[in-house]
Amino acid sequence: MKTFLSSVAALAVLSLSACGFGAGIETVQASDAVIVTGVIDAYTEEDLREAVKSNPSASKLVLQYVPGSSDDEASLTGLSRFVRGSGLTTIVPANGMVASGGTDLLTMGAVRIIEPGACIGVHTWAAGFNVSGADLPRNAPEHELYLQFYRDMGIDEAFYWFTLEAAGPDEIHWMSDAEINRFKLSTTPLRSSVQETAEQRAARCEMR
């Protein structure tokens, strides 16, 4: 499970979603886009298929606030094939935030746009309360689902290992522009003129 929640209040609400007891992804139609918020779950592929079908001119998924996934297998297999196979562009707007499984959704775009100021968060995945991806040796079979996903998306496998080392399962690392560019998460490299420390970036992103 890959989910990040930025406050105690969000944890109380979204942990229900992550366990299957609450709403998952919500979509809003725009002229040529579908605006996406919420936690990815087993129904997200179907929800996005319906949203795109009902808006034939939609060519973009605007990821406004996607803090994670409650069903990694569904997200990294069927959902990824749909998003990439549909040729959709994924966008994180300047005031947007993706983290954990939401960052994986970003990488599914045939074209990926990260606007300056957008918050991109990563951390190691967790299985239950006792096992995290960072705890396992690199040859452990549990890594293969994630590694195959990044191969399919054309993302350097080094990004996966980076996410495991960047932060623990209950923490988050907010990526700098340099890190985003290093792993080519945005099809167009970021060239932000704003300079901020990791602490300033964390404070800004965790307010979203």
C-alpha positions in Angstrom: 0.0 0.0 0.0 1.4 3.4 -1.0 -0.4 6.3 0.6 0.7 9.6 2.1 -1.5 11.8 4.3 -0.4 15.2 5.2 -2.3 15.8 8.5 -4.0 14.0 11.4 -7.4 15.0 10.0 -6.6 13.7 6.6 -5.3 10.5 8.1 -8.6 9.9 10.0 -10.6 10.4 6.8 -8.4 8.9 4.1 -7.3 5.9 6.1 -10.9 4.7 5.7 -10.6 5.1 2.0 -7.3 3.3 1.9 -8.9 0.3 3.7 -11.8 0.3 1.3 -14.4 1.9 3.5 -14.6 5.4 1.8 -14.6 7.1 -1.5 -11.6 6.7 -3.7 -10.9 8.8 -6.7 -13.2 11.7 -7.6 -13.3 13.2 -11.1 -14.4 16.6 -12.4 -14.8 17.2 -16.2 -13.0 20.1 -17.8 -13.0 21.1 -21.5 -10.1 18.8 -22.5 -9.3 17.2 -19.2 -10.4 15.2 -16.3 -9.5 16.7 -12.9 -8.5 13.9 -10.4 -8.5 14.0 -6.6 -8.5 11.3 -4.0 -6.9 7.9 -3.1 -6.4 5.4 -5.9 -8.3 2.1 -5.3 -9.5 -1.0 -7.1 -12.2 1.0 -8.8 -10.1 3.9 -10.2 -9.5 2.3 -13.6 -13.2 1.9 -14.1 -13.9 5.4 -12.8 -11.3 7.0 -15.1 -12.5 4.9 -18.1 -16.1 6.3 -17.5 -14.8 9.8 -17.0 -12.8 9.7 -20.3 -15.7 8.0 -22.2 -18.1 10.7 -21.1 -15.7 13.4 -22.2 -14.4 12.4 -25.6 -12.3 15.5 -26.0 -10.4 14.7 -22.8 -6.7 14.2 -23.4 -5.3 15.1 -20.0 -5.6 13.9 -16.4 -5.0 16.9 -14.1 -3.8 15.4 -10.8 -4.9 18.0 -8.3 -4.5 16.0 -5.1 -3.7 12.3 -5.2 -1.9 11.3 -2.0 -1.6 7.6 -2.7 -3.0 4.2 -3.5 -4.8 1.5 -1.4 -4.4 -1.1 -4.2 -0.9 -1.1 -5.7 -1.5 -4.2 -7.9 -4.6 -2.8 -9.6 -2.9 0.6 -10.0 0.3 -0.7 -11.4 -1.3 -3.1 -13.8 -4.7 -2.4 -15.3 -4.8 1.3 -14.5 -1.4 1.9 -15.9 -2.2 0.1 -19.1 -5.3 2.1 -19.5 -3.7 5.5 -18.9 -0.7 4.9 -21.1 -2.6 3.0 -23.7 -5.1 5.9 -24.0 -2.2 8.3 -24.7 -3.3 10.6 -21.9 -1.1 13.4 -20.6 -0.8 13.6 -16.9 -0.4 17.0 -15.3 0.4 18.1 -11.7 -0.6 21.8 -11.6 1.4 24.4 -9.7 -1.0 24.2 -6.8 -1.3 20.4 -7.0 0.1 17.5 -5.1 0.8 13.8 -5.8 2.6 11.4 -3.4 3.3 7.8 -3.2 0.9 5.9 -5.5 -0.2 9.3 -6.8 3.3 9.8 -8.1 3.1 6.5 -9.9 -0.1 7.7 -11.5 1.9 10.7 -12.8 4.4 8.4 -14.4 1.6 6.7 -16.4 1.2 9.6 -18.7 2.3 9.3 -22.3 3.4 12.9 -21.7 4.0 14.2 -18.2 3.8 17.8 -17.1 4.9 19.0 -13.7 4.3 22.7 -13.3 6.7 24.8 -11.2 5.5 24.7 -7.6 3.8 21.3 -7.8 4.5 18.9 -5.0 5.8 15.4 -5.8 6.2 13.1 -2.9 7.8 9.6 -2.6 8.5 7.1 0.1 9.0 3.4 0.5 5.9 1.1 0.2 4.6 -0.9 3.2 2.9 -4.2 3.4 0.9 -4.3 6.7 2.7 -2.9 9.8 5.9 -4.9 9.7 7.3 -5.0 6.2 8.5 -2.2 3.9 10.2 -2.3 0.6 13.3 -0.7 2.1 13.6 -3.7 4.5 13.9 -6.3 1.8 17.0 -7.3 -0.2 17.1 -6.0 -3.7 16.6 -9.5 -5.1 13.4 -10.1 -3.2 10.4 -11.0 -5.4 8.2 -8.4 -3.8 10.1 -5.7 -5.8 9.2 -7.1 -9.2 5.7 -5.7 -9.4 7.1 -2.2 -9.0 10.2 -2.7 -11.2 8.1 -4.1 -14.0 5.8 -1.1 -13.8 8.6 1.3 -14.1 10.1 -0.6 -17.0 6.7 -0.5 -18.8 6.4 3.2 -18.2 9.9 3.9 -19.5 11.1 5.2 -16.1 14.6 4.4 -15.0 14.6 1.6 -12.4 16.9 3.7 -10.3 13.9 5.9 -9.5 12.3 2.9 -7.7 15.3 2.3 -5.5 15.4 6.1 -4.9 11.8 6.1 -3.5 12.7 3.2 -1.1 15.6 5.1 0.3 14.1 8.6 0.3 11.7 8.2 3.3 10.1 5.6 5.5 6.5 4.3 5.0 5.1 6.9 7.4 7.2 9.7 6.1 7.5 11.6 2.8 10.2 13.0 0.7 9.2 16.0 -1.4 11.3 15.9 -4.5 13.4 18.9 -5.6 13.4 20.1 -9.2 16.9 18.6 -9.6 15.6 15.2 -8.5 12.5 15.4 -10.7 14.8 16.2 -13.7 17.2 13.5 -12.7 14.6 10.8 -13.2 12.8 12.6 -16.1 9.4 12.5 -14.3 8.4 15.6 -16.3 8.7 15.3 -20.0 9.7 18.9 -20.1 12.4 19.5 -17.5 11.7 21.9 -14.7 13.5 25.2 -14.7 12.1 27.0 -11.6 13.7 30.2 -10.6 12.6 29.7 -7.0 15.2 28.5 -4.6 14.1 26.8 -1.4 15.5 24.4 1.1 14.2 20.9 1.7 12.6 22.1 4.9 10.9 25.0 3.2 9.6 22.7 0.4 8.3 20.2 3.0 6.5 22.9 4.9 4.9 24.2 1.7 3.8 20.9 0.4 2.5 19.5 3.7 0.0 22.4 3.9 -1.8 21.1 0.8 
